[in-house]
Amino acid sequence: MDIEIWHIFLVLSTGLFTIEIFKSTFLFASFGLVFSCCALFCFLEPPIWTQFLFFSASIITCLFLFKSFQKNSSTNKTKQSYLELQALIGKKAIVSEEINQNMKKGSVQMLGSTWRAKSEFGEVISKDSFVEVLKIGKSSITVKIIPN
């Protein structure tokens, strides 16, 4: 029995679907689908140039669709993390390093993480003070001291 091109495509698609089971990235499944379609197309025995054209168009389409899918899923993660950060506003934290904007230093401990911090009006807040989160910026959070 001679091995034909559609046999190769079928074996490759099976391998890619198997990898997808373990990786779960949707990329391998996408290419597995492309190789399955190419195997079916090549089984019909069209001229070699149309096989090449079909394969190339399928791969390019797959890459564009995957990129679009990946972009949409990463946007959703970004929105989710933004909402999670906004939920920290109003939470209490403890100053782990004196907050002094003139010396450009200061950090707080909150929910097991250390955050760079600055005070609301530029005042110095001593270590071990309790503060409330007012705003979350890109590089630091803004806090105010909680009176005892």
Secondary structure as the mmCIF struct_conf table of DSSP 4:
data_model
#
loop_
_struct_conf.conf_type_id
_struct_conf.id
_struct_conf.beg_label_comp_id
_struct_conf.beg_label_asym_id
_struct_conf.beg_label_seq_id
_struct_conf.end_label_comp_id
_struct_conf.end_label_asym_id
_struct_conf.end_label_seq_id
HELX_RH_AL_P HELX_RH_AL_P1 ILE A 5 LYS A 23
BEND BEND1 PHE A 26 PHE A 26
HELX_RH_AL_P HELX_RH_AL_P2 LEU A 27 PHE A 43
TURN_TY1_P TURN_TY1_P1 LEU A 44 LEU A 44
HELX_RH_AL_P HELX_RH_AL_P3 ILE A 48 GLN A 86
TURN_TY1_P TURN_TY1_P2 ALA A 87 GLY A 90
STRN STRN1 LYS A 92 ASN A 100
TURN_TY1_P TURN_TY1_P3 GLN A 101 LYS A 104
STRN STRN2 LYS A 105 MET A 110
TURN_TY1_P TURN_TY1_P4 LEU A 111 GLY A 112
STRN STRN3 SER A 113 SER A 119
BEND BEND2 GLU A 120 GLY A 122
STRN STRN4 ILE A 125 ILE A 125
TURN_TY1_P TURN_TY1_P5 LYS A 127 ASP A 128
STRN STRN5 PHE A 130 ILE A 136
BEND BEND3 LYS A 138 SER A 139
STRN STRN6 ILE A 141 ILE A 145
HELX_LH_PP_P HELX_LH_PP_P1 ILE A 146 PRO A 147
#
